[in-house]
């Protein structure tokens, strides 16, 4: 029985050693993954794109006053009116094409703080009340 006892003791030590090596490998792997995650930029460090929706109707914008943070903004401009409209921001030199009824267009903007009037450039629409203000904080 002494020989069998020695084999069992050696086997137990061997299994314990393999277990220890396995645990050490897992710890090293987790540490490497954690180091990789730590090198990624924090979510607040990435620049988010603000998305705003504007609806066009005869003869108004909804909302007529937009407030957005400075940075990248995408305006989704939807014409819910019965005739074509557009959205122009003269101070930024940006304008959609004419938008047919029940269609939409987008304007991608890089905004700095300030106040920018916007309007519909279809003849007579601005004068009929189709204008608004974009406020960038």
BAVEXKOL-11952 format. One record per atom (N, C-alpha, C): atom name; x, y, z. Coordinates in Angstrom, 1 decimal, padded with zeros to 4 digits, always signed. Layout:
// BAVEXKOL-11952
+------+--------+--------+--------+
| atom |     px |     py |     pz |
+------+--------+--------+--------+
|   CA |      X |      Y |      Z |
...
+------+--------+--------+--------+
// end
This chain:
// BAVEXKOL-11952
+------+--------+--------+--------+
| atom |     px |     py |     pz |
+------+--------+--------+--------+
|    N | +000.8 | -001.2 | +000.0 |
|   CA | +000.0 | +000.0 | +000.0 |
|    C | +000.9 | +001.3 | +000.0 |
|    N | +002.1 | +001.1 | +000.4 |
|   CA | +002.9 | +002.3 | +000.5 |
|    C | +003.1 | +002.9 | -000.9 |
|    N | +003.3 | +002.0 | -001.9 |
|   CA | +003.5 | +002.5 | -003.3 |
|    C | +002.3 | +003.2 | -003.8 |
|    N | +001.1 | +002.7 | -003.5 |
|   CA | -000.1 | +003.3 | -004.0 |
|    C | -000.3 | +004.6 | -003.3 |
|    N | +000.0 | +004.7 | -002.0 |
|   CA | +000.0 | +006.0 | -001.3 |
|    C | +000.9 | +007.1 | -001.9 |
|    N | +002.1 | +006.7 | -002.3 |
|   CA | +003.0 | +007.6 | -002.9 |
|    C | +002.5 | +008.1 | -004.2 |
|    N | +001.9 | +007.2 | -005.0 |
|   CA | +001.3 | +007.6 | -006.3 |
|    C | +000.2 | +008.6 | -006.1 |
|    N | -000.7 | +008.3 | -005.1 |
|   CA | -001.8 | +009.2 | -004.9 |
|    C | -001.3 | +010.6 | -004.4 |
|    N | -000.3 | +010.6 | -003.5 |
|   CA | +000.2 | +011.9 | -003.1 |
|    C | +000.8 | +012.7 | -004.2 |
|    N | +001.6 | +012.0 | -005.1 |
|   CA | +002.2 | +012.7 | -006.2 |
|    C | +001.1 | +013.2 | -007.2 |
|    N | +000.1 | +012.4 | -007.4 |
|   CA | -001.0 | +012.8 | -008.3 |
|    C | -001.7 | +014.0 | -007.7 |
|    N | -002.0 | +014.0 | -006.4 |
|   CA | -002.6 | +015.1 | -005.7 |
|    C | -001.8 | +016.4 | -005.9 |
|    N | -000.5 | +016.3 | -005.7 |
|   CA | +000.4 | +017.4 | -005.9 |
|    C | +000.4 | +017.9 | -007.3 |
|    N | +000.4 | +017.0 | -008.3 |
|   CA | +000.4 | +017.3 | -009.7 |
|    C | -000.9 | +018.1 | -010.0 |
|    N | -002.0 | +017.6 | -009.6 |
|   CA | -003.3 | +018.3 | -009.8 |
|    C | -003.4 | +019.7 | -009.2 |
|    N | -002.8 | +019.8 | -008.0 |
|   CA | -002.8 | +021.1 | -007.3 |
|    C | -001.9 | +022.0 | -008.0 |
|    N | -000.8 | +021.6 | -008.6 |
|   CA | +000.1 | +022.4 | -009.3 |
|    C | -000.5 | +022.9 | -010.6 |
|    N | -001.2 | +022.0 | -011.3 |
|   CA | -001.9 | +022.4 | -012.5 |
|    C | -003.0 | +023.4 | -012.2 |
|    N | -003.7 | +023.2 | -011.2 |
|   CA | -004.8 | +024.1 | -010.8 |
|    C | -004.2 | +025.5 | -010.5 |
|    N | -003.1 | +025.6 | -009.8 |
|   CA | -002.4 | +026.8 | -009.5 |
|    C | -002.0 | +027.5 | -010.7 |
|    N | -001.4 | +026.8 | -011.7 |
|   CA | -001.0 | +027.4 | -013.0 |
|    C | -002.2 | +027.9 | -013.7 |
|    N | -003.2 | +027.1 | -013.7 |
|   CA | -004.5 | +027.6 | -014.4 |
|    C | -005.0 | +028.8 | -013.8 |
|    N | -005.1 | +028.9 | -012.5 |
|   CA | -005.6 | +030.1 | -011.9 |
|    C | -004.7 | +031.3 | -012.2 |
|    N | -003.4 | +031.1 | -012.2 |
|   CA | -002.4 | +032.2 | -012.5 |
|    C | -002.6 | +032.6 | -013.9 |
|    N | -002.9 | +031.7 | -014.9 |
|   CA | -003.1 | +032.1 | -016.3 |
|    C | -004.4 | +032.9 | -016.4 |
|    N | -005.4 | +032.6 | -015.7 |
|   CA | -006.7 | +033.3 | -015.7 |
|    C | -006.4 | +034.7 | -015.2 |
|    N | -005.7 | +034.9 | -014.1 |
|   CA | -005.5 | +036.2 | -013.5 |
|    C | -004.7 | +037.0 | -014.5 |
|    N | -003.7 | +036.5 | -015.1 |
|   CA | -002.9 | +037.2 | -016.1 |
|    C | -003.7 | +037.6 | -017.2 |
|    N | -004.6 | +036.8 | -017.7 |
|   CA | -005.5 | +037.1 | -018.9 |
|    C | -006.4 | +038.2 | -018.5 |
|    N | -007.0 | +038.1 | -017.3 |
|   CA | -008.0 | +039.2 | -016.9 |
|    C | -007.2 | +040.5 | -016.7 |
|    N | -006.0 | +040.5 | -016.2 |
|   CA | -005.2 | +041.7 | -016.1 |
|    C | -004.9 | +042.3 | -017.4 |
|    N | -004.6 | +041.5 | -018.4 |
|   CA | -004.4 | +042.0 | -019.8 |
|    C | -005.6 | +042.6 | -020.4 |
|    N | -006.8 | +042.0 | -020.2 |
|   CA | -008.0 | +042.5 | -020.7 |
|    C | -008.3 | +043.8 | -020.0 |
|    N | -008.1 | +043.9 | -018.8 |
|   CA | -008.4 | +045.1 | -018.0 |
|    C | -007.5 | +046.3 | -018.5 |
|    N | -006.2 | +046.0 | -018.8 |
|   CA | -005.3 | +047.0 | -019.3 |
|    C | -005.8 | +047.5 | -020.7 |
|    N | -006.3 | +046.6 | -021.5 |
|   CA | -006.8 | +047.0 | -022.8 |
|    C | -008.0 | +047.9 | -022.7 |
|    N | -008.9 | +047.5 | -021.8 |
|   CA | -010.1 | +048.3 | -021.6 |
|    C | -009.7 | +049.7 | -021.1 |
|    N | -008.7 | +049.8 | -020.2 |
|   CA | -008.3 | +051.1 | -019.7 |
|    C | -007.7 | +052.0 | -020.7 |
|    N | -007.3 | +051.5 | -021.9 |
|   CA | -006.8 | +052.4 | -022.9 |
|    C | -007.8 | +053.0 | -023.8 |
|    N | -009.0 | +052.5 | -023.7 |
|   CA | -010.1 | +053.0 | -024.6 |
|    C | -010.5 | +054.4 | -024.0 |
|    N | -010.9 | +055.3 | -024.9 |
|   CA | -011.4 | +056.6 | -024.4 |
|    C | -012.7 | +056.5 | -023.6 |
|    N | -012.8 | +057.3 | -022.6 |
|   CA | -014.0 | +057.3 | -021.8 |
|    C | -015.2 | +057.7 | -022.7 |
|    N | -016.4 | +057.2 | -022.4 |
|   CA | -017.6 | +057.6 | -023.2 |
|    C | -017.8 | +059.1 | -023.3 |
|    N | -017.5 | +059.9 | -022.2 |
|   CA | -017.7 | +061.3 | -022.2 |
|    C | -016.6 | +062.0 | -023.0 |
|    N | -015.5 | +061.3 | -023.3 |
|   CA | -014.5 | +062.0 | -024.1 |
|    C | -014.8 | +061.9 | -025.6 |
|    N | -015.7 | +061.1 | -026.0 |
|   CA | -016.0 | +061.0 | -027.4 |
|    C | -017.1 | +062.1 | -027.7 |
|    N | -017.0 | +062.6 | -028.9 |
|   CA | -018.0 | +063.7 | -029.3 |
|    C | -019.3 | +063.1 | -029.8 |
|    N | -020.4 | +063.3 | -029.1 |
|   CA | -021.6 | +062.7 | -029.5 |
|    C | -022.3 | +063.7 | -030.6 |
|    N | -023.0 | +063.1 | -031.5 |
|   CA | -023.7 | +063.9 | -032.5 |
|    C | -025.1 | +064.1 | -032.0 |
|    N | -025.5 | +065.3 | -031.8 |
|   CA | -026.9 | +065.7 | -031.4 |
|    C | -027.8 | +065.6 | -032.6 |
|    N | -028.9 | +065.0 | -032.4 |
|   CA | -029.9 | +064.9 | -033.5 |
|    C | -031.2 | +065.7 | -033.1 |
|    N | -031.6 | +066.6 | -034.0 |
|   CA | -032.8 | +067.4 | -033.7 |
|    C | -033.8 | +067.2 | -034.9 |
|    N | -035.1 | +067.2 | -034.6 |
|   CA | -036.0 | +067.1 | -035.7 |
|    C | -036.8 | +068.4 | -035.8 |
|    N | -037.0 | +068.8 | -037.0 |
|   CA | -037.8 | +070.1 | -037.3 |
|    C | -038.9 | +069.7 | -038.3 |
|    N | -040.1 | +070.1 | -038.0 |
|   CA | -041.2 | +069.9 | -038.9 |
|    C | -041.6 | +071.2 | -039.6 |
|    N | -041.8 | +071.1 | -040.9 |
|   CA | -042.2 | +072.3 | -041.7 |
|    C | -043.7 | +072.1 | -042.1 |
|    N | -044.4 | +073.2 | -041.9 |
|   CA | -045.9 | +073.3 | -042.3 |
|    C | -046.1 | +074.7 | -042.8 |
|    N | -047.3 | +074.9 | -043.4 |
|   CA | -047.6 | +076.3 | -043.8 |
|    C | -048.0 | +077.1 | -042.6 |
|    N | -047.4 | +078.1 | -042.3 |
|   CA | -046.2 | +078.7 | -042.7 |
|    C | -045.4 | +078.9 | -041.4 |
|    N | -044.9 | +077.7 | -040.9 |
|   CA | -044.2 | +077.7 | -039.6 |
|    C | -043.3 | +076.6 | -039.5 |
|    N | -042.3 | +076.7 | -038.6 |
|   CA | -041.4 | +075.7 | -038.2 |
|    C | -041.8 | +075.2 | -036.8 |
|    N | -041.8 | +073.9 | -036.6 |
|   CA | -042.0 | +073.3 | -035.3 |
|    C | -040.9 | +072.5 | -034.9 |
|    N | -040.1 | +072.9 | -033.8 |
|   CA | -040.3 | +074.1 | -033.1 |
|    C | -039.6 | +075.3 | -033.8 |
|    N | -040.0 | +076.4 | -033.5 |
|   CA | -039.5 | +077.7 | -034.1 |
|    C | -038.2 | +078.1 | -033.4 |
|    N | -038.0 | +077.6 | -032.2 |
|   CA | -036.7 | +077.9 | -031.5 |
|    C | -036.1 | +076.5 | -031.1 |
|    N | -034.9 | +076.4 | -031.6 |
|   CA | -034.1 | +075.2 | -031.3 |
|    C | -032.9 | +075.5 | -030.4 |
|    N | -032.7 | +074.8 | -029.3 |
|   CA | -031.6 | +075.0 | -028.5 |
|    C | -030.7 | +073.7 | -028.5 |
|    N | -029.5 | +073.8 | -028.8 |
|   CA | -028.6 | +072.7 | -028.9 |
|    C | -027.2 | +073.0 | -028.3 |
|    N | -026.5 | +072.0 | -027.9 |
|   CA | -025.1 | +072.2 | -027.4 |
|    C | -024.2 | +072.4 | -028.6 |
|    N | -023.1 | +073.1 | -028.4 |
|   CA | -022.1 | +073.3 | -029.5 |
|    C | -021.6 | +072.0 | -029.9 |
|    N | -021.1 | +071.9 | -031.1 |
|   CA | -020.6 | +070.6 | -031.6 |
|    C | -021.3 | +070.2 | -032.9 |
|    N | -021.3 | +068.9 | -033.1 |
|   CA | -021.9 | +068.3 | -034.2 |
|    C | -023.4 | +068.1 | -034.0 |
|    N | -024.2 | +068.6 | -034.9 |
|   CA | -025.6 | +068.5 | -034.9 |
|    C | -026.2 | +068.0 | -036.2 |
|    N | -027.1 | +067.1 | -036.2 |
|   CA | -027.8 | +066.7 | -037.5 |
|    C | -029.2 | +067.2 | -037.3 |
|    N | -029.7 | +068.1 | -038.2 |
|   CA | -031.1 | +068.5 | -038.2 |
|    C | -031.8 | +067.6 | -039.2 |
|    N | -032.8 | +066.9 | -038.8 |
|   CA | -033.7 | +066.1 | -039.6 |
|    C | -034.9 | +067.0 | -039.9 |
|    N | -035.1 | +067.4 | -041.2 |
|   CA | -036.1 | +068.4 | -041.5 |
|    C | -037.2 | +067.7 | -042.3 |
|    N | -038.4 | +067.6 | -041.7 |
|   CA | -039.5 | +066.9 | -042.3 |
|    C | -040.6 | +067.9 | -042.8 |
|    N | -041.0 | +067.8 | -044.0 |
|   CA | -042.1 | +068.6 | -044.5 |
|    C | -043.4 | +067.9 | -044.4 |
|    N | -044.2 | +068.4 | -043.4 |
|   CA | -045.6 | +067.9 | -043.2 |
|    C | -046.6 | +068.8 | -043.8 |
|    N | -046.2 | +069.8 | -044.6 |
|   CA | -047.1 | +070.7 | -045.3 |
|    C | -047.6 | +070.1 | -046.6 |
|    N | -048.3 | +071.0 | -047.3 |
|   CA | -048.9 | +070.6 | -048.6 |
|    C | -048.1 | +071.1 | -049.8 |
|    N | -047.2 | +072.0 | -049.5 |
|   CA | -046.3 | +072.5 | -050.6 |
|    C | -044.9 | +072.4 | -050.2 |
|    N | -044.0 | +072.5 | -051.2 |
|   CA | -042.5 | +072.4 | -050.9 |
|    C | -042.0 | +073.5 | -050.0 |
|    N | -041.1 | +073.2 | -049.1 |
|   CA | -040.4 | +074.2 | -048.2 |
|    C | -039.0 | +073.8 | -048.2 |
|    N | -038.2 | +074.7 | -047.5 |
|   CA | -036.8 | +074.4 | -047.3 |
|    C | -036.4 | +075.0 | -045.9 |
|    N | -035.2 | +074.8 | -045.5 |
|   CA | -034.7 | +075.4 | -044.2 |
|    C | -033.3 | +075.9 | -044.6 |
|    N | -033.2 | +077.2 | -044.4 |
|   CA | -031.9 | +077.9 | -044.6 |
|    C | -031.4 | +078.6 | -043.3 |
|    N | -030.1 | +078.4 | -043.1 |
|   CA | -029.5 | +079.1 | -041.9 |
|    C | -028.4 | +080.0 | -042.6 |
|    N | -028.8 | +081.3 | -042.9 |
|   CA | -027.9 | +082.1 | -043.6 |
|    C | -026.6 | +082.4 | -042.9 |
|    N | -026.6 | +082.5 | -041.6 |
|   CA | -025.4 | +082.8 | -040.8 |
|    C | -024.4 | +081.7 | -040.9 |
|    N | -024.8 | +080.5 | -041.2 |
|   CA | -023.9 | +079.3 | -041.3 |
|    C | -023.7 | +078.9 | -042.8 |
|    N | -024.4 | +079.6 | -043.7 |
|   CA | -024.3 | +079.2 | -045.1 |
|    C | -024.8 | +077.8 | -045.4 |
|    N | -025.8 | +077.4 | -044.7 |
|   CA | -026.3 | +076.0 | -044.8 |
|    C | -027.8 | +076.1 | -045.2 |
|    N | -028.2 | +075.2 | -046.1 |
|   CA | -029.6 | +075.2 | -046.6 |
|    C | -029.9 | +073.8 | -047.2 |
|    N | -031.1 | +073.4 | -046.9 |
|   CA | -031.6 | +072.2 | -047.6 |
|    C | -032.1 | +072.5 | -049.0 |
|    N | -032.2 | +071.5 | -049.8 |
|   CA | -032.9 | +071.7 | -051.1 |
|    C | -034.4 | +071.9 | -050.8 |
|    N | -035.2 | +072.2 | -051.8 |
|   CA | -036.6 | +072.2 | -051.5 |
|    C | -037.1 | +070.8 | -051.2 |
|    N | -037.9 | +070.7 | -050.1 |
|   CA | -038.4 | +069.4 | -049.6 |
|    C | -039.8 | +069.2 | -050.0 |
|    N | -040.1 | +068.2 | -050.8 |
|   CA | -041.5 | +067.9 | -051.2 |
|    C | -042.4 | +067.6 | -050.0 |
|    N | -043.7 | +067.7 | -050.1 |
|   CA | -044.6 | +067.3 | -049.0 |
|    C | -044.4 | +065.8 | -048.7 |
|    N | -044.4 | +065.5 | -047.4 |
|   CA | -044.2 | +064.2 | -046.8 |
|    C | -042.8 | +063.6 | -047.0 |
|    N | -041.9 | +064.4 | -047.3 |
|   CA | -040.5 | +064.0 | -047.5 |
|    C | -039.6 | +064.7 | -046.4 |
|    N | -038.3 | +064.3 | -046.3 |
|   CA | -037.4 | +064.9 | -045.4 |
|    C | -036.0 | +065.0 | -045.9 |
|    N | -035.3 | +065.9 | -045.3 |
|   CA | -033.9 | +066.1 | -045.7 |
|    C | -033.1 | +066.2 | -044.4 |
|    N | -031.8 | +066.2 | -044.5 |
|   CA | -030.9 | +066.4 | -043.3 |
|    C | -029.9 | +067.4 | -043.5 |
|    N | -029.5 | +068.1 | -042.5 |
|   CA | -028.5 | +069.1 | -042.5 |
|    C | -027.5 | +068.7 | -041.4 |
|    N | -026.2 | +068.5 | -041.8 |
|   CA | -025.2 | +068.2 | -040.9 |
|    C | -024.4 | +069.4 | -040.6 |
|    N | -024.3 | +069.8 | -039.3 |
|   CA | -023.7 | +071.1 | -038.9 |
|    C | -022.7 | +070.9 | -037.8 |
|    N | -021.7 | +071.7 | -037.9 |
|   CA | -020.6 | +071.8 | -036.8 |
|    C | -020.8 | +073.2 | -036.2 |
|    N | -021.4 | +073.2 | -035.0 |
|   CA | -021.9 | +074.5 | -034.5 |
|    C | -021.0 | +075.1 | -033.4 |
|    N | -020.8 | +076.4 | -033.4 |
|   CA | -020.2 | +077.1 | -032.3 |
|    C | -021.2 | +077.9 | -031.6 |
|    N | -021.0 | +078.2 | -030.3 |
|   CA | -022.0 | +079.0 | -029.6 |
|    C | -022.4 | +080.3 | -030.3 |
|    N | -023.7 | +080.5 | -030.2 |
|   CA | -024.2 | +081.7 | -030.8 |
|    C | -025.7 | +081.6 | -031.1 |
|    N | -026.3 | +082.6 | -031.7 |
|   CA | -027.7 | +082.6 | -032.1 |
|    C | -027.7 | +082.8 | -033.6 |
|    N | -028.5 | +081.9 | -034.3 |
|   CA | -028.5 | +081.8 | -035.7 |
|    C | -030.0 | +081.8 | -036.2 |
|    N | -030.5 | +082.8 | -036.9 |
|   CA | -031.8 | +082.8 | -037.4 |
|    C | -031.9 | +081.8 | -038.6 |
|    N | -033.1 | +081.2 | -038.7 |
|   CA | -033.3 | +080.3 | -039.9 |
|    C | -034.6 | +080.6 | -040.5 |
|    N | -034.8 | +080.2 | -041.7 |
|   CA | -036.0 | +080.6 | -042.5 |
|    C | -036.3 | +079.7 | -043.7 |
|    N | -037.5 | +079.8 | -044.2 |
|   CA | -037.8 | +079.1 | -045.5 |
|    C | -037.6 | +080.1 | -046.6 |
|    N | -036.8 | +079.8 | -047.6 |
|   CA | -036.5 | +080.7 | -048.7 |
|    C | -037.5 | +080.7 | -049.8 |
|    N | -038.5 | +079.9 | -049.7 |
|   CA | -039.6 | +080.0 | -050.8 |
|    C | -040.2 | +081.4 | -050.7 |
|    N | -040.4 | +082.0 | -051.9 |
|   CA | -040.9 | +083.4 | -052.0 |
|    C | -042.1 | +083.6 | -051.1 |
|    N | -042.0 | +084.6 | -050.2 |
|   CA | -043.1 | +085.0 | -049.3 |
|    C | -043.3 | +084.2 | -048.1 |
|    N | -042.6 | +083.0 | -047.9 |
|   CA | -042.8 | +082.2 | -046.7 |
|    C | -042.2 | +082.8 | -045.5 |
|    N | -041.0 | +083.4 | -045.5 |
|   CA | -040.5 | +084.0 | -044.4 |
|    C | -041.4 | +085.1 | -043.9 |
|    N | -041.9 | +085.9 | -044.8 |
|   CA | -042.7 | +087.0 | -044.5 |
|    C | -044.1 | +086.6 | -043.9 |
|    N | -044.5 | +085.3 | -044.3 |
|   CA | -045.7 | +084.8 | -043.7 |
|    C | -045.5 | +084.1 | -042.4 |
|    N | -044.3 | +084.2 | -041.8 |
|   CA | -044.1 | +083.7 | -040.5 |
|    C | -043.2 | +082.5 | -040.4 |
|    N | -042.7 | +082.0 | -041.5 |
|   CA | -041.9 | +080.8 | -041.6 |
|    C | -040.4 | +081.1 | -041.3 |
|    N | -040.1 | +081.4 | -040.0 |
|   CA | -038.7 | +081.6 | -039.6 |
|    C | -038.6 | +081.2 | -038.1 |
|    N | -037.3 | +081.1 | -037.7 |
|   CA | -037.1 | +080.7 | -036.3 |
|    C | -035.7 | +081.0 | -035.9 |
|    N | -035.3 | +080.5 | -034.7 |
|   CA | -034.0 | +080.8 | -034.1 |
|    C | -033.3 | +079.5 | -033.7 |
|    N | -032.0 | +079.4 | -034.0 |
|   CA | -031.2 | +078.3 | -033.5 |
|    C | -030.3 | +078.9 | -032.5 |
|    N | -030.4 | +078.4 | -031.2 |
|   CA | -029.5 | +078.9 | -030.2 |
|    C | -028.5 | +077.8 | -029.8 |
|    N | -027.2 | +078.1 | -029.9 |
|   CA | -026.2 | +077.1 | -029.7 |
|    C | -025.5 | +077.5 | -028.4 |
|    N | -025.5 | +076.6 | -027.4 |
|   CA | -024.9 | +076.9 | -026.1 |
|    C | -023.4 | +076.4 | -026.1 |
+------+--------+--------+--------+
// end
